[in-house]
Amino acid sequence: MCGVVGIYAPGRDVARLAYFALYALQHRGQESAGIAVSDGQKIVSHVEMGLLGAIFDEEILSRLRGYLAVGHTRYSTTGSSVVVNAQPLLEQSTIGEFVFAHNGNLTNHESLAETLSPDLVLVATSDSEVFSKKIVDSDAATMEDRLAAVMQQAEGAYSCVVGTERELYGFRDPWGVRPLCLGQFEGGGYVIASESCAVATVGAKYLREIEPGEIVRIDEDGLHSRKIVREEPPALCMFEYIYFARPDSKLNGRSIYMARYEMGKQLAREHPADADVVMAVPDSAIPGGIGFATESGLPYVEGLIKNRYIGRTFISPDQAMRSQGVALKFNPILENLEGQRVVVVDDSIVRGTTTPRIVRLLRDVGAREVHVRVTSPPIVNPCYLGVDMATHDELIAANLSIDEIRRKIGADSLGYLSLEGLVKSTGRPQNEFCLGCLNGAYPRIPALAEPIAVR
């Protein structure tokens, strides 16, 4: 996951704009965050562990003065959750200093690290640092040429923002696994962000997606685009539609909310339930739950209220509280559930540890029947491209049949959306997605050829 943002807006408070853009992307990572700003002469950066609101205050933001900003909020997949892995990374090169922010996962970072000059020492443990050091190590005369050269060597998922003293860059891997979009401020200036919701949050107009394999450069002369010659089949991560992206974002012109709503409608067609009410597990499954209710003609109710702060605190509950499981995160509304045959819509079942607790919680408050419906197909393979999903042994659907899963989670019935129904809901053709976790159809990335054992 991770969220990246870049702001180029002379005359505006770019640090504050980056701060609010990152707030819109906080769902993509809560481990660390940082903002770096350039005034055209030097780059000043502030990076810490924790949530955005706990890191930045007025005093810190007031020190970040300039017209160009790069921001990052981190969820780790490669490299541990420690401050040396926090981004944006500040680097020194022969053509000047720069900052680097990365969303994705390089599948060949180990082999790339072996090609670095001996005098370049890796101090962190992330693939992002390897990427940034490859930029430092390049002998190309311009930053754009350095980025183009490293893009030809890097394998895997990367949607990145780079800021020099005077230029802002956004670029995306040739497969387009992770999202990256471009917006423009009225009166001048641009924003690059992981999702369009961040563009809207800072008052800019969404222009378009940055294309797979494209480098966008923004400087005093405006916007420039360069498409790297290398072409690859598109492979946007399907879980951006299912879970990762905020519902008020757009991907490839399609509203995430409407795609999830359609997933719920399609799920109701494929797996109807003889029930009284429909509810969703907050938050990402809510559009799907409403879609299921609309298509089935059943009333939609709020069955669980989510405490949005419990899961994002760095103070761990004690053992007695941990034993309460989902009760820490969800409170049921008894009046909507007692005596009812309930359809529970969720976006996915990964390890199968949370769903049985939710089913038990609903039964404990008097639900007569619990029918679980999932707006994605069963997850049967791990992700190698930036999602810390699980191993084969941890994935419940890789090891149990659907009826065995139903019994394990304690549901009266269980239905998953078909792959065909999922793809149809996005409004895009199937060959535009990475579906590796669902059917083993990973993008044709050379570094993935060996480690994958699809079941």
SULQUIVEN-V401734 format. One line per field, one symbol per residue. ss: DSSP state (~ for helix, > for strand, _ for the rest). phi: phi as a letter, one per 20 degrees, with the letter a starting at -180 (. if undefined). psi: psi as a letter, one per 20 degrees, with the letter a starting at -180 (. if undefined). A space follows every 50 residues. Layout:
ss = ???
phi = ???
psi = ???
//
This chain:
ss = __>>>>>>_____~~~~~~~~~~~_~~~___>>>>>>>____>>>>>>>_ _~~~~__~~~~~~____>>>>>>>________~~~___>>>>>__>>>>> >>>>>>__~~~~~~____________~~~~~~~~~~~_____~~~~~~~~ ~~~__>>>>>>>>____>>>>>________>>>>_____>>>>__~~~~~ ~___>>>>>____>>>>>>__>>>>>>________>>_~~~~~~_____> >__>>~~~~~~~~~~~~~~~______>>>>_____~~~~~~~~~~~__>> ___>>>___~~~______~~~~__~~~~_>>>_~~~~___>>>>>>____ ____~~~~~~~~~~____>>>>>>_____________________~~~__ _~~~~~~~~___>>>>__~~~~~~~~___~~~>>>~~~~_>______~~~ ~____
phi = .mccbcccbgndefffffgfffgfdffercebbacccddndbddcccbfo egfeedcfffffeedrcccccbcdcecdnfecffefcfedcdcfdoebdc cccqbfedffffffefggeeeeddcdffffgfffffffdfecfgffffff ffdfdodbdccccefccdccbcffemfdfaccccefnpoccdbfcfffff gemeefeafffgmedddcbfeodcccefggdcffbfffffffbffffeec clndffgfffffgfffffffcfcebdbcccefdfefgffffffffemefe cedcdeefdgfcdeeffffffffflfffdcdfdgfedfmeededeceace eneegfffgfffffeoffccdeccebfgedcfddcoceeregfefffecc fffffgffenefbbbdfffffffgffmcfffedecgfdbneffeegfefe feced
psi = dqpqqpponpirnhghghghghhijhiipjhrqqppqqjigqppqoprqa qghigqahgghhinpajpqpqqpqopgpprmrhiiqrqppqprijrqrqp pppbopikhghghiiqqhioppiakqhhhgghhhggiqjqiqgghggggh hhhpqbppoqpppahiqpqprqqiilgqqprprpqpiqqqppqhqhhhgh hjkrppgrqpqpjqppppaijbpqqppqhppqpqlpphighgggqqhjrq pkippgghghghggghhhghmqpnrhrprqoqhhighhgggggghijqqp qohpppojhgikqjoqqrhhhhiicihhhppqnghihpjqoppoprhrof hkhhghhgggghhhjjphqoopppkqrpoiqrpjkjomgrrghhohiiiq rghhgghhikqhrppqpqhghgghhhjqqhjiqpkgihjjmqqmpgiihg ipnp.
//
